Amino acid sequence: MRVNLKANETIVKAADTRHYINDMKVLGKLILTNQRLYFTTIETEHGRVILELEPQAISEVYEFNNRFLFPNGLCLLTHDGRELKFEVKNRNSWAQQIARII
């Protein structure tokens, strides 16, 4: 899996994740750089970026518990009203890192 980084862009954090799209969970990798946030699928051989967010697009970051007790939900609210949900380990660390770049 490979993401083409922009000039002067470095990876800050990366983790395996599940992205909620409607009622489906899509397996992939969440990648945070110093300039943007990527989600890539892992089903394809080379990976495919299906989500790329610039910091200005994110209005709010908050945590949620999925399936009642599991504390691994991370939600990003965008300025255009989209709600992007992910399952990720160490969600507190992710939320803090994302909050630093927005």
N, C-alpha and C positions, 0 to 999 in steps of 0.2 A: 504494500500500500504506500502510495507516494502522493504528497501534496506539493504542488509547485509554489514555493514561497516567493514573495515579492522581494524587492531590494531592501536590505537592512532588516528583514523580518527573521525573528528567531523563535523557536518553539519554547514556550514557558512551561506547558503542562500537556500531557496526553494520557488518555485512558480508554479502555474498552467501555462501551456503553450500549444502551438500548434507547432509541428515540421513538417516542410515541407519535404515530401518525394516524389520526382518527382512532380506530380500535386495534390497530396493528402495532407491534413492536418490531422495529428494524434494527438489527445488529449492526454495529459499526464502531468507529473510533471518534472520540471528541478530542479536538486538538485546539489548544489555546496558544496563540502567538502574541507577541508584543503589539501586533497591529490588527488582529481579527480573530474570530472563532470559526472553526471548520467542523463539520460533521461529515465523515466519509463512510460509505458502506464497506463491509468486509466480504460480501458475497461474491464480488467480482475479483478477477485475478490481479488487476492493477489498482483497485480501489477507484471510487468515483466520488467526487465531491458533490453532495446533493444539497448541502447547506453551507453558506458562507456569510457570516455576519460581521459587519464593521461595528466598532464600538458605539458610534453615533446612532445606530439602529436599535440598540438595546435601551429600554427605558427603566426596567426593573429586573432584579434577580431575586428569587425567593425559593425557599425549600418546601418540600411537601413529603408526606409519608404515603407511599403507594401500598395498596393492599393493607390498609389500616396501621400496621406496625413497622413496616420496613422503612427506616430513615435514610433512603438513598435517592429521593426524588429531587431534581433540580429543574426549576422552571424559569424561562427567560421570557419576559414580556417585551414586545417590540413597540416602537412608536406607531407603527401602522396597525396595531391591535392584535397581532398574532401572539399566540401562547405556545412556546416550544418547550416540550417536556422531555427530560432525559432521566434515565436511571444511571447513577454513577457512584462509585465508591468515594469516600472522603468528600462528600458534597459540601461540607463547610469550607474546606480548603478551596474548592472550585468556586464557590460563591464569592469568597474573599478575593481571589485572583481576578475574576471577571469584574468585580466591582472596582478594582484598581484601574482597569483600563477604560471603563466607561465614564 
